[in-house]
Amino acid sequence: MMLAIKEAASDMSPYVRKTAAHAIPKLYTLDPEQKDQLIEVIEKLLADKTTLVAGSVVMAFEEVCPERNELIHKNYRKLCNLLIDVEEWGQVVIINMLTRYARTQFLNPNMNETLLEEGDKAFYGSDDEDEDEENDEEKEKKVEAATLVKRKPYVMDPDHRLLLRNTKPLLQSRNAAVVMAVAQLYFHLAPKAEVGVIAKALVRLLRSHSEVQFVVLQNVATMTIKRRGMFEPYLKSFYIRSTDPTQIKVLKLEVLTNLANDTNISTILREFQTYIKSNDKDFVAATIQAIGRCATNIGEVRDTCLNGLVQLLSNRDELVVAESVVVIKKLLQMQPEKHSDIIKHMAKLTDNIQVPMARASILWLIGEYCEHVPRIAPDVLRMMAKSFTNEEDIVKLQIINLAAKLYLTNSKQTKLLTQYVLNLAKYDQNYDIRDRARFIRQLIVPTDKSGALSKYAKKLFLALKPAPVLESPFKDRDHFQLGSLSHLLNAKAGGYQELPEWPEAAPDPSVRNVEVKESVPEWTKCSSREKKKERKSDKPFYSDSEGESGPTESADSESDSASRSESRSGVSEESEEGSESSGSDEDSESEDEDEDEEVEMKKKKKETKITVKDKESEQSSDEEERRKMERKSKPPPPPQKKKKVASASESEEEESESESSQSETDDSESDTEVKKKKKTAVSKPPSKPTKKETKKEPEKKEMSLLDFDDFEPTPSPQSTPVNAYLSNSLVTDLEGLSLTDTVMSPATIATSRSMKSYELLHRITGEGLSVEYCFSRQPFNPDPHMVAVQITFTNSSSSEVKSLHMEDARLQSGMRVKEFPEHEALPAGETATVVMGIDFCDSVQAANFQLCTNTKKFFVSIQPPVGELMTPIFMTENEFKKEQGQLMGMNEVTEKLTLSEKCHNEHAVVQRVTAAANLSRVPCGSDKECSPGIPPPPPPKFPVHRFAGKTVTSGSMVLVTVATREERGAQLMINCEKMLVGAMLVKDIMLALTQ
């Protein structure tokens, strides 16, 4: 058998060689002692250039000797280049093997980011003020270490990049297994910034059959725990359809719960509300558990979720009520003292609920917090003692526990009841219950025989128990390789190979430089000619596109074309290849190949240089013709303009030169370096600027700022907070008037209202440059979904600050920023103001970026108060009430408060609310009362103030009502579609009205 395999491995036909590769694992299972000889055959077949053989031999390698990485070194690049042409079964096998190989040969591309995150956690993790100086020093050292790591940029190995680049096109494969294999490869190997490409491909697979959906959703659920932001844009793709099977529904629920955060929680909870009405009981139970997990993970919506679950207790369906009880029990453990009413309400349900787990949960709650319900607890024990013999075992155990806890806290009322329950349990059929009864009797009823433990009975039973942490069942699955059977089962399956850890130091990359010497006597020259023809035919395509596409794109396309040509030539060579040849022939042929390749490389470099020169000459001739035409058609321009045209042409020429040179460079150059070169080539200033230019440029900057502020379209009356200061009669009088530009220009509004400023950069940190920002509450013209932020620079130093601009914006998913125009020079002692726009995505998460001068870079962050995330709108009282009626229930937050002494009149209340939030006041009275014929009614004794606005990004309605009461009392009610915004706005407005 061994001889037959060896003979077939050197056969002319690739089908025979493929069959030989299939026979290797079978022979190994029959006779493992043949392993060494089989490895020799595998090594020979791995050097095969035919795509037909590649998948089969890698499968044999995985079965026989997966630990022998040295066999892959020589063939790594060939396998990466052949991958696109291998059959789908072989692609899956090769990708999984290369994933494990890459984990042993390359460095972790996210190494710097993980160190930085650890440093941040260590620095910002604890809020305790009384910490030792040693801990502070340790934290500072960690932060310094993280910054040092950050200064040394990670440079990806070119072979690592080759693997990622050659597998990326397979995300569009029609085969779901191939897409899943590439997705797991990117998840385990790619830099964090590049992993996002797999999300779209995996979401596409969700349109496939339910079996494929099940596997994909299992892997997506694991991915969303570590990298939530990757799937957030596709949130709606995980919404549940009525036709989905139950297991698919449960997995989609898991994904939605993992994706829940402060910004989308209101949308997800609204979706969960509809799922609770489903007829699928298992799915409803899973939904209630998902609501509980959302409540524990996001503290701001905990009370809202708890109230919603309490309402479910009145549901007709017993299973819904039972599951709600179990989840409420877990939530109540976090703040039991605040929710004694809910515990009382649940105690009344013991008559109706028959599900054992729910009854046991209620009894545990009453026993654990019997001090909060001292009157109800003994009565519940009395009712349970009556039905003790008919209860399930889990309920009986909790009845015994309840009796023991009440005996220790309220022995006068419950002593006899406890003895009765323990006597019943003593003769129960279940031995667990009998043992528990004997144990508890000895523990709580002190006798001469009872040991020392009885003294500590109270501490044992009534000890404070930690609140349960509701975690995802997929949390610990990521140690299995994604897409594997072990990951699907969450248990190690037979034949599973562990995913290796990243090496601390990179192994020697030169081991992959070994050239494979093939016995191809007569056809090497032929293949090299074919390659030359292909390169010549491709040449004009690359020379045309160099000016348009970046250097990285041209490099990628060259490598792709090279890989295709290699695979084609490999197929032609293998189809005509002889079975045997001498060693001396091989040596001479490989030398011929090397010489041919060197000649080709020299020719290629010459051709690229010629095309670049031709291109530059064409550009310069085009520029000259254009200038001649302009001179003929127009009078001669001033010297400044000529210089600008010249500098533009210079920068274009430099850019084309840099791109052509970049396309010649090797793939080993990292993307970051390419971007830096391109940026320096584009932003190179002209060599000799004149004095006129330097004088006129600041004027232009000032003009652009004036344009931005003064030439905006006049805002409508509802978008300004001026209405808030007008009485009802004034509002009705002004309704019909048309307001001119001079009255309502943004500049006058901004000056009339005192804007609160926040410090962005202190002058000591900024070495003389201090920066403040404020929210101007003006519409941002370039994008109405952005909040306008006015930034003021003050130069306190003795020297001029040049080139003020921002870089490296680090934003949460969904957020966007519109950078302010670069301020070229700020003289000493002067101040400059610019405006930028930020789309905070209706959240108070900070926008982090670098503020840069020509010499320094400062890390800064802008965090908005929740009141600045909205814009005012005008509406009548009737419209306000209509909108308010649509935002009830979970969208409504109500708080009682006592107004401060400074809020003595109506004007003060309005002023404080509009200062805390960018809202407009709703005029009092109905539409009929506002008509000019009817006199205005007398003002009420306790007025109700209403304010309206909408969020800037999503346009969700925000309605605020402040109803005053006697003795400076008031009730604050906020109706908002986004529950998190409403909860935070309540705190800010309460603070403004009570201080």
Secondary structure, 3 states (H helix, E strand, C coil): CHHHHHHHHCCCCHHHHHHHHHHHHHHHHHCHHHHHHHHHHHHHHHCCCCHHHHHHHHHHHHHHCCCCCHHHHCCHHHHHHHHHHCCHHHHHHHHHHHHHHHHHHCCCCCHHHHHHHHHHHHHHCCCCCCCCHHHHHHHHHHHHHHHHHHHCCCCCCHHHHHHHHHHHHHHHCCCHHHHHHHHHHHHHHCCHHHCCHHHHHHHHHCCCCHHHHHHHHHHHHHHHHHCHHHCHHHHHHHCCCCCCCHHHHHHHHHHHHHHCCCCCHHHHHHHHHHHCCCCCHHHHHHHHHHHHHHHHHCHHHHHHHHHHHHHHCCCCCHHHHHHHHHHHHHHHCCCHHHHHHHHHHHHHHHHCCCCHHHHHHHHHHHHHCCCCCCCHHHHHHHHHHHCHHHCCHHHHHHHHHHHHHHHHHCHHHHHHHHHHHHHHHHCCCCHHHHHHHHHHHHHHCCCCCCCHHHHHHHHHHCCCCCCCCCCCCCCCHHHCCCCCHHHHHCCCCCCCCCCCCCCCCCCCHHHHHCCCCCCCCCCHHHHHHHHHHHHHHHHHHHHHHCCCCCHHHHHHHHHHHHHHHHHHHHHHHHHCCCCCCCHHHHHHHHHHHHHHHHHHHHHHHHHHHHHHHHHHHHHHHHHHHHHHHHHHHCCCCCHHHHHHHHHHHHHHHHHHHHHHHHHHCCCCCCHHHHHHHHHHHHCCCCCCCCHHHHHHHHHHHHHHHHHHHHCCCCCCHHHCHHHHHCCHHHHHHHCCCCCCHHHHCHHHHHHHCCCCCEEEECCCCCCCEEEEEEEEEEECCCCCCCEEEEEEEEECCCCCEEEEEEEEEECCCCCEEECCCCEEEECCCCEEEEEEEEECCCCCCCEEEEEECCCCEEEEEECCCHHHHEEECCCCHHHHHHHHHHCCHHHEEEEEEECCCCCCCHHHHHHHHHHHCCCEEECCCCHHHHCCCCCCCCCCCCCEEEEEEEECCCCCEEEEEEEECCCCEEEEEEEECCHHHHHHHHHHHHHHHHC
